[in-house]
């Protein structure tokens, strides 16, 4: 784990990969009118993790907005599961969740604001950058 990135970044990566896996594992395609049968327990677990992540993101306004949008879509999807939607609508919900998560990742991936650092930290950073160029 990169210490410069907040832990929340990695939680959002986990959620994004999980929702992508759900979307790609669905039996129905986005254009099918077939019923969508998602695992309700797994979706509840991911929704709970998504909500916890959103609650932790209060200090990051843009990240909070993306997570709020993803939470809303996830809760709406969960209200219809299992079997209450066709594949087309289910894919739309999953796409909306993924858009919210992507928005969050972009906002969390922004470079951190410059903090006053000591001379030692500056020297160590310059040495690391020089080492990366040589390797």
trRosetta pair geometry for C-beta under 8 A, 3 or more apart (Angstrom, degrees):
i j d omega theta_ij theta_ji phi_ij phi_ji
1 5 7.4 -122 180 64 82 103
1 7 7.6 10 -169 -107 145 69
1 10 6.3 -46 -123 -57 109 153
2 5 4.7 61 82 12 105 105
4 112 6.6 -130 -177 -8 94 134
5 9 4.4 -67 168 39 114 154
5 10 7.2 110 116 -36 122 88
5 108 7.2 69 -158 152 94 103
5 109 7.7 -8 -120 -107 115 58
6 9 5.3 121 66 -13 69 95
6 108 6.5 -102 44 -158 108 113
7 10 5.9 -58 -166 37 48 107
7 11 6.5 49 140 -21 74 105
8 11 5.3 -53 -148 36 39 116
8 12 6.2 40 154 -20 70 103
8 53 6.1 126 -147 -154 91 90
8 56 5.8 -169 -93 108 120 124
8 57 6.1 130 -160 -80 154 91
8 60 7.6 -170 86 17 158 146
8 63 7.1 70 130 169 139 150
8 108 6.5 -141 98 -121 102 145
9 12 5.9 -57 -154 35 28 109
9 13 6.6 32 147 -21 63 103
9 105 7.0 91 -148 -129 78 70
9 108 4.6 -179 -94 140 92 138
9 109 7.1 112 -133 -70 125 68
10 13 5.3 -43 -146 31 38 117
10 14 6.6 44 151 -21 64 100
11 14 5.6 -51 -154 33 33 114
11 15 6.5 31 150 -16 65 105
11 49 7.1 -156 -173 172 105 104
11 53 5.0 -176 125 -105 131 120
12 15 5.5 -52 -146 38 36 112
12 16 6.2 39 153 -22 67 105
12 53 6.3 140 -72 -175 75 148
12 63 7.9 -103 -66 -156 151 108
12 67 7.6 -97 -104 -85 112 105
12 101 5.8 165 -173 -158 94 89
12 104 5.2 -142 -140 111 148 126
12 105 5.6 -173 122 -73 132 82
12 108 6.7 149 29 16 151 154
13 16 5.7 -55 -146 36 29 112
13 17 6.3 26 157 -15 65 107
13 105 7.1 93 -74 -106 70 121
14 17 6.1 -59 -148 39 27 107
14 18 6.2 28 154 -21 63 111
14 49 7.7 -81 103 156 117 146
15 18 5.6 -57 -146 37 30 114
15 19 6.3 23 160 -13 66 106
15 46 6.4 126 -135 -161 84 95
15 49 6.2 -170 -88 112 107 117
15 50 5.7 114 -138 -86 144 85
15 53 6.7 -90 -31 -3 148 162
15 70 7.8 81 142 155 137 150
15 101 5.8 -153 103 -120 108 135
16 19 6.2 -58 -146 40 27 103
16 20 6.3 29 154 -18 63 109
16 98 6.5 90 -142 -134 80 76
16 101 4.4 171 -86 141 92 141
16 102 7.0 104 -122 -65 131 64
16 105 6.9 -1 -47 -46 152 134
17 20 5.6 -54 -146 38 30 114
17 21 6.3 34 154 -23 64 105
18 21 5.7 -54 -150 33 29 112
18 22 6.6 31 151 -19 63 102
18 46 5.6 -171 124 -112 139 127
19 22 5.5 -46 -148 33 37 114
19 23 6.4 39 152 -20 65 104
19 46 6.9 140 -68 177 84 150
19 94 6.0 171 177 -156 99 88
19 97 5.3 -136 -154 111 155 126
19 98 5.7 -165 111 -74 129 85
19 101 6.9 164 36 -7 142 154
20 23 5.6 -55 -149 37 32 112
20 24 6.2 21 157 -11 67 110
20 98 6.6 89 -72 -108 78 127
21 24 6.0 -60 -141 43 29 103
21 25 5.9 20 161 -15 65 116
22 25 6.1 -67 -142 41 24 104
22 26 7.0 45 156 -48 61 91
22 38 6.6 35 -169 -136 117 114
22 42 7.5 173 -95 118 119 127
22 43 7.6 94 -129 -86 154 86
22 46 7.9 -85 -36 -13 144 168
22 94 6.5 -151 96 -124 107 131
23 26 6.2 -37 -162 -6 31 114
23 91 6.7 90 -145 -128 98 72
23 94 4.5 155 -87 151 107 149
23 95 7.7 102 -119 -60 144 61
23 98 7.3 -22 -30 -45 151 136
26 29 7.8 153 100 -82 105 27
26 36 6.6 -23 -151 -140 125 93
26 38 7.4 -37 -102 -83 99 85
26 87 6.4 141 151 -137 132 102
26 90 6.8 159 -130 114 153 132
26 91 7.3 -140 56 -76 162 87
27 34 7.2 -84 104 112 99 145
27 37 7.2 13 23 43 120 98
27 87 7.8 -110 82 -95 66 129
28 32 4.1 -131 -164 71 96 139
28 34 4.1 -160 -101 68 122 113
28 35 7.4 -174 -42 76 146 29
28 36 5.8 -97 39 -92 136 71
28 86 7.2 -138 164 174 164 66
28 87 2.8 -128 124 -83 133 144
28 90 7.3 90 73 50 125 132
29 32 4.9 108 51 -16 71 104
29 87 6.3 70 62 141 29 146
29 91 7.9 12 160 -61 38 147
30 87 6.7 -138 -106 137 19 98
30 88 6.0 74 178 -117 52 59
30 91 4.1 -152 -113 131 83 176
31 87 7.9 -9 57 98 24 116
31 88 6.6 41 -124 -91 18 101
32 86 7.1 -147 112 170 73 99
32 87 4.3 30 72 50 101 141
32 88 6.7 -163 68 -44 47 81
33 86 5.0 -33 -164 -162 50 146
33 87 7.2 -137 -106 33 5 92
33 88 6.6 -13 -94 -8 51 117
34 86 6.3 128 71 -155 28 84
34 87 5.1 32 62 -18 81 118
35 83 5.2 12 174 -145 129 71
35 85 7.4 121 -154 84 61 39
35 86 6.1 -72 -98 -108 35 55
35 87 7.5 74 111 -38 10 76
36 81 7.8 -69 108 -107 100 84
36 82 7.8 -131 110 -160 67 67
36 83 7.2 -175 74 -103 51 28
36 85 4.8 -18 37 85 122 89
36 86 6.1 102 -19 167 93 15
36 87 5.0 142 -75 -87 94 50
36 89 7.3 -127 -5 67 139 82
36 90 3.5 129 -114 -36 170 154
37 82 5.1 44 -147 -177 63 114
37 83 5.5 17 -96 -71 78 76
38 42 7.6 -117 164 65 89 104
38 43 5.5 64 134 -48 125 133
38 77 7.7 14 37 161 159 110
38 81 5.0 -54 62 -133 106 130
38 82 5.8 -155 56 -112 58 88
38 90 6.9 172 -34 -153 118 132
39 42 4.1 45 100 19 118 113
39 43 6.4 160 89 -15 62 87
39 82 7.4 7 -99 -83 15 126
40 43 5.6 -58 -144 40 32 112
40 44 6.2 37 156 -24 67 103
40 78 7.3 103 -146 -148 79 77
40 81 4.8 166 -96 124 88 112
40 82 5.1 -102 -45 -37 104 95
41 44 5.7 -50 -149 32 31 113
41 45 6.5 32 152 -20 63 103
42 45 5.6 -52 -151 34 34 113
42 46 6.4 29 153 -14 66 106
43 46 5.8 -55 -146 40 32 108
43 47 6.1 35 153 -22 65 107
43 74 7.4 -178 -177 -168 90 91
43 77 6.9 -122 -167 114 136 108
43 78 5.4 176 134 -99 119 90
43 81 5.8 45 54 67 162 169
44 47 5.6 -55 -144 37 30 113
44 48 6.3 33 154 -22 64 104
44 78 6.4 106 -83 -139 64 130
45 48 5.7 -54 -151 33 29 112
45 49 6.6 27 151 -15 63 105
46 49 5.6 -53 -147 39 35 111
46 50 6.1 39 151 -23 66 106
46 74 7.1 -131 111 -150 96 136
47 50 5.5 -51 -145 36 31 115
47 51 6.3 34 153 -20 63 104
47 71 7.3 101 -158 -141 77 68
47 74 4.6 172 -109 145 92 123
47 75 6.4 118 -154 -75 130 61
47 78 5.5 -8 -59 -53 158 147
48 51 5.8 -52 -148 35 29 112
48 52 6.5 30 153 -18 63 105
49 52 5.7 -53 -148 37 32 111
49 53 6.3 34 153 -20 65 106
50 53 5.7 -54 -148 36 30 112
50 54 6.4 33 151 -21 63 105
50 67 6.8 178 -178 -162 80 90
50 70 5.9 -125 -164 119 129 111
50 71 5.4 173 131 -91 111 77
50 74 5.6 95 66 18 161 168
50 97 7.9 -58 -120 -155 155 111
51 54 5.6 -51 -148 34 32 114
51 55 6.4 32 153 -19 64 105
51 71 5.6 98 -88 -128 68 123
52 55 5.7 -54 -149 36 31 112
52 56 6.5 29 152 -17 64 106
53 56 5.8 -58 -152 37 32 110
53 57 6.4 30 151 -25 65 112
53 67 5.8 -142 109 -137 96 139
54 57 5.7 -63 -150 32 31 113
54 64 6.5 91 -161 -144 71 65
54 67 3.8 -178 -97 135 83 122
54 68 5.9 119 -148 -70 128 56
54 70 7.7 -164 -71 64 117 98
54 71 5.2 -24 -41 -44 157 139
55 58 6.9 -7 -178 -38 40 100
57 60 4.9 -64 -167 54 83 101
57 63 4.5 -125 -161 112 129 107
57 64 4.3 178 117 -79 104 71
57 67 5.4 123 36 18 153 149
57 104 7.4 -57 -124 -142 161 116
58 64 6.0 72 -105 -95 29 139
60 63 3.7 17 116 32 123 120
60 64 5.9 155 86 -25 67 86
60 107 6.6 132 166 132 114 118
60 108 6.7 26 -174 -89 161 80
61 64 5.7 -58 -147 34 25 113
61 65 6.6 27 156 -21 62 103
62 65 5.7 -50 -151 31 33 112
62 66 6.7 30 154 -14 64 104
62 103 7.4 -129 166 156 90 93
62 104 7.7 162 127 -115 76 47
62 107 3.6 -166 108 -130 120 148
63 66 5.9 -56 -152 38 33 110
63 67 6.2 27 154 -13 67 110
63 104 4.7 71 -145 -146 70 81
63 107 4.7 -155 -62 93 71 126
63 108 5.3 66 -94 -58 128 92
64 67 5.8 -60 -145 43 29 108
64 68 6.0 36 154 -27 65 107
65 68 5.6 -52 -144 33 29 115
65 69 6.6 29 156 -17 62 103
65 103 7.3 -75 97 130 91 132
66 69 5.9 -54 -152 34 31 110
66 70 6.4 27 152 -15 65 108
66 100 4.7 147 -179 -174 67 65
66 101 6.8 137 155 -84 112 14
66 102 7.6 -135 -159 67 133 43
66 103 3.5 -169 -109 91 122 104
66 104 3.6 -161 95 -55 137 78
66 107 6.4 -176 -6 13 135 130
67 70 5.5 -53 -144 40 35 112
67 71 6.1 41 154 -24 67 105
67 100 6.5 129 -89 158 18 110
67 101 7.7 62 -95 -95 61 56
67 104 5.3 72 -50 -90 80 140
68 71 5.7 -51 -146 34 29 113
68 72 6.5 32 155 -21 62 104
68 100 7.6 -138 64 -155 44 129
69 72 5.9 -53 -150 32 30 112
69 73 6.6 24 155 -12 63 107
69 96 7.2 -120 155 167 98 91
69 99 7.5 -64 122 95 132 92
69 100 3.9 -165 88 -105 100 121
69 103 7.3 34 47 47 137 144
70 73 5.9 -59 -150 40 31 108
70 74 6.1 32 153 -21 67 110
70 96 7.6 170 -110 129 52 71
70 97 4.7 78 -148 -149 83 63
70 98 7.9 112 -116 -34 108 15
70 99 7.9 -174 -82 70 86 59
70 100 3.1 -164 -53 95 85 138
70 101 5.3 81 -94 -48 150 74
70 104 7.3 -51 -10 -19 136 130
71 74 5.6 -57 -144 38 29 112
71 75 6.2 28 158 -18 66 106
71 100 7.8 -135 0 144 55 159
72 75 6.0 -56 -148 36 27 109
72 76 6.5 25 154 -16 62 107
73 76 5.7 -56 -149 38 32 111
73 77 6.3 33 153 -19 66 106
73 93 5.4 163 177 -160 98 75
73 96 4.2 -171 -118 105 155 117
73 97 4.8 -149 95 -66 127 75
73 100 6.7 -177 18 -8 128 139
74 77 5.7 -53 -147 37 31 112
74 78 6.2 32 153 -20 65 108
74 93 7.7 126 -89 168 34 106
74 97 5.4 83 -63 -107 86 124
75 78 5.6 -53 -143 38 31 114
75 79 6.5 41 153 -29 62 101
76 79 5.6 -47 -152 24 32 116
76 80 7.2 16 155 -6 60 105
76 93 6.5 -148 91 -126 101 121
77 80 6.3 -72 -162 41 34 101
77 81 6.4 33 149 -31 71 113
77 85 7.6 -54 -141 -7 70 154
77 90 7.0 91 -141 -136 107 66
77 93 4.0 134 -81 159 113 150
77 94 7.3 90 -107 -58 156 63
77 97 7.3 -43 -7 -44 145 128
78 81 5.6 -55 -139 26 36 115
79 84 7.8 -82 115 76 59 158
80 84 3.5 -141 -176 87 77 126
80 85 4.8 63 137 -37 139 103
81 84 6.3 -107 -65 24 21 104
81 85 7.5 -35 -76 12 63 106
85 89 4.4 -122 -168 83 113 117
85 90 4.7 140 106 -58 129 87
85 93 7.5 -23 -170 -4 175 133
86 89 5.5 87 56 15 72 99
86 90 6.9 -137 99 -6 33 96
87 90 5.5 -59 -142 41 32 114
87 91 6.1 36 159 -23 68 104
88 91 6.0 -55 -152 33 26 110
88 92 6.7 28 149 -21 61 104
89 92 5.4 -50 -153 31 37 116
89 93 6.7 38 151 -18 66 100
90 93 5.8 -52 -153 34 34 110
90 94 6.5 30 151 -15 65 107
91 94 5.6 -56 -146 41 33 111
91 95 6.1 38 153 -23 67 105
92 95 5.6 -52 -146 35 30 113
92 96 6.4 30 154 -19 63 105
93 96 5.7 -56 -150 35 31 111
93 97 6.5 33 151 -20 65 104
94 97 5.6 -50 -149 34 34 113
94 98 6.3 33 153 -18 65 106
95 98 5.7 -57 -148 39 31 111
95 99 6.4 36 152 -23 65 103
96 99 5.6 -48 -146 31 33 113
96 100 6.7 34 153 -17 62 103
97 100 5.9 -57 -156 36 32 111
97 101 6.4 28 150 -16 66 108
98 101 5.6 -54 -145 39 35 111
98 102 6.2 38 154 -22 67 105
99 102 5.7 -53 -145 36 30 112
99 103 6.4 35 153 -21 63 104
100 103 5.7 -52 -149 33 31 113
100 104 6.5 33 151 -20 62 105
101 104 5.5 -52 -152 34 34 115
101 105 6.5 36 151 -20 66 103
102 105 5.6 -50 -148 34 34 112
102 106 6.5 36 154 -20 65 103
103 106 5.9 -54 -151 34 30 111
103 107 6.5 23 154 -14 64 108
104 107 5.9 -61 -150 40 31 106
104 108 6.1 21 156 -12 68 110
105 108 5.8 -60 -141 43 30 105
105 109 5.8 28 159 -22 67 114
106 109 5.8 -59 -141 37 25 110
106 110 7.4 51 152 -46 56 84
107 110 6.1 -25 -166 -12 37 114
112 115 7.4 -24 134 -18 116 100
117 121 4.0 -104 176 82 118 134
117 122 5.6 142 100 -50 118 81
117 125 7.7 46 124 -13 164 136
118 121 5.0 99 54 7 76 99
118 122 7.2 -138 97 -2 42 88
119 122 5.7 -56 -151 37 33 112
119 123 6.3 33 153 -19 67 107
120 123 5.8 -56 -149 36 29 110
120 124 6.3 28 155 -17 65 107
121 124 5.7 -54 -145 38 31 111
121 125 6.2 34 155 -21 65 106
122 125 5.8 -55 -147 35 30 111
122 126 6.4 28 155 -17 64 106
123 126 5.8 -56 -148 37 31 110
123 127 6.4 32 153 -19 64 106
124 127 5.7 -54 -149 36 32 113
124 128 6.4 32 153 -19 65 104
125 128 5.8 -54 -150 35 32 111
125 129 6.4 30 154 -17 65 106
126 129 5.7 -53 -145 38 32 111
126 130 6.3 33 155 -18 64 107
127 130 5.7 -56 -148 39 30 111
127 131 6.2 32 153 -22 65 106
128 131 5.6 -54 -147 35 31 113
128 132 6.5 34 153 -22 65 103
129 132 5.7 -50 -149 32 32 113
129 133 6.7 33 152 -19 63 103
130 133 5.8 -54 -152 33 34 111
130 134 6.6 29 153 -16 65 107
131 134 5.8 -60 -151 38 33 109
131 135 6.3 17 158 -10 68 111
132 135 6.2 -65 -142 42 29 100
